[in-house]
């Protein structure tokens, strides 16, 4: 099971196997409409595991990035209570798992079991 940190952002790319394991441990949601999960310069109350679909990131209402499946977005911001640089807009028909602050410990345990060198805190 492989997890890779993107050096240009706070997202983690999760292997399909790890994504499947997380799907078994957390509730999945399929969004029928576009949904803004977090606004630019706000501290997130959740992180997002994108199972399928897209999440677009906006800076001052301009799209600057798009993430696709098997991406964990915002974990470092959630753990360390950092404001995000972008607005996160989940596209319609995307399947996601929302992970809130109270579930982060469970997520950390799962990640550490699959990748012993994983450490979510700086």
C-alpha positions in Angstrom: 0.0 0.0 0.0 1.5 3.3 -1.1 0.9 6.8 0.0 2.9 9.7 -1.5 2.9 13.3 -0.4 2.7 15.9 -3.1 5.7 18.2 -2.6 3.7 21.2 -4.0 0.7 20.9 -1.7 -0.8 19.4 1.4 -2.5 16.5 -0.4 -1.5 12.8 -0.2 -1.9 10.5 -3.1 -3.3 7.2 -1.8 -2.9 3.8 -3.6 -6.1 2.2 -4.8 -5.6 -0.6 -2.2 -5.3 2.0 0.7 -8.3 3.9 -0.7 -10.3 0.6 -0.6 -9.2 0.0 3.0 -10.3 3.5 4.0 -13.7 3.0 2.3 -14.2 0.0 4.6 -13.5 2.1 7.7 -15.3 5.4 6.9 -18.7 6.4 5.5 -18.7 7.2 1.8 -20.8 10.1 0.3 -21.8 10.6 -3.3 -22.6 14.3 -4.0 -25.3 15.1 -6.4 -24.3 18.8 -6.8 -21.2 20.8 -6.6 -20.2 21.5 -3.0 -17.8 24.0 -1.4 -16.2 22.1 1.5 -13.8 24.8 2.7 -13.3 28.5 1.7 -10.0 30.1 1.0 -8.1 31.4 4.2 -10.4 29.4 6.5 -9.2 26.6 8.9 -10.9 23.4 7.7 -13.0 21.3 10.0 -12.5 18.2 7.8 -10.2 16.6 5.2 -11.4 14.9 2.1 -10.6 11.5 0.6 -11.6 11.7 -3.0 -12.6 8.2 -4.1 -13.8 9.2 -7.6 -14.7 12.4 -9.3 -12.9 15.7 -8.9 -12.1 18.5 -6.4 -11.3 21.9 -7.9 -9.2 24.3 -5.9 -9.8 28.0 -6.4 -7.8 31.1 -5.5 -9.7 34.4 -5.7 -12.5 32.6 -7.7 -10.0 31.3 -10.4 -9.5 27.6 -10.7 -5.8 26.8 -10.1 -5.8 23.0 -9.4 -7.8 19.9 -9.9 -7.4 16.7 -7.9 -8.8 13.3 -9.0 -9.4 10.0 -7.4 -7.4 8.5 -4.5 -6.3 11.9 -3.2 -6.5 12.8 0.5 -6.8 16.6 0.7 -6.2 18.8 3.8 -5.0 16.4 6.4 -2.1 18.6 7.5 -4.4 21.6 7.7 -6.9 19.7 9.8 -4.3 18.3 12.2 -2.3 21.5 12.7 -5.3 24.0 12.3 -3.7 25.9 9.4 -5.8 28.0 7.1 -6.1 26.7 3.6 -4.8 28.7 0.6 -7.6 27.7 -1.7 -11.4 27.2 -1.8 -12.1 23.4 -2.2 -15.1 22.7 -4.5 -16.1 19.1 -4.8 -17.7 18.5 -8.2 -21.1 16.9 -8.7 -21.2 13.1 -8.8 -17.9 12.8 -6.9 -17.6 10.0 -4.2 -15.8 11.2 -1.1 -15.1 10.4 2.5 -15.3 13.3 4.9 -12.9 12.9 7.8 -13.4 15.3 10.7 -11.1 16.1 13.6 -12.6 13.4 15.9 -11.8 10.8 13.2 -8.2 11.9 12.5 -6.7 9.6 15.1 -8.4 6.5 13.5 -7.1 7.7 10.1 -3.6 8.2 11.5 -3.6 4.6 12.9 -4.6 3.2 9.5 -2.0 5.2 7.6 0.8 4.3 10.1 -0.1 0.6 9.8 0.2 0.8 6.0 3.2 3.1 5.9 5.4 2.9 9.1 7.3 6.0 8.2 4.1 8.1 7.9 3.9 10.8 10.5 1.1 13.4 10.2 2.5 15.8 12.7 5.5 18.0 11.7 
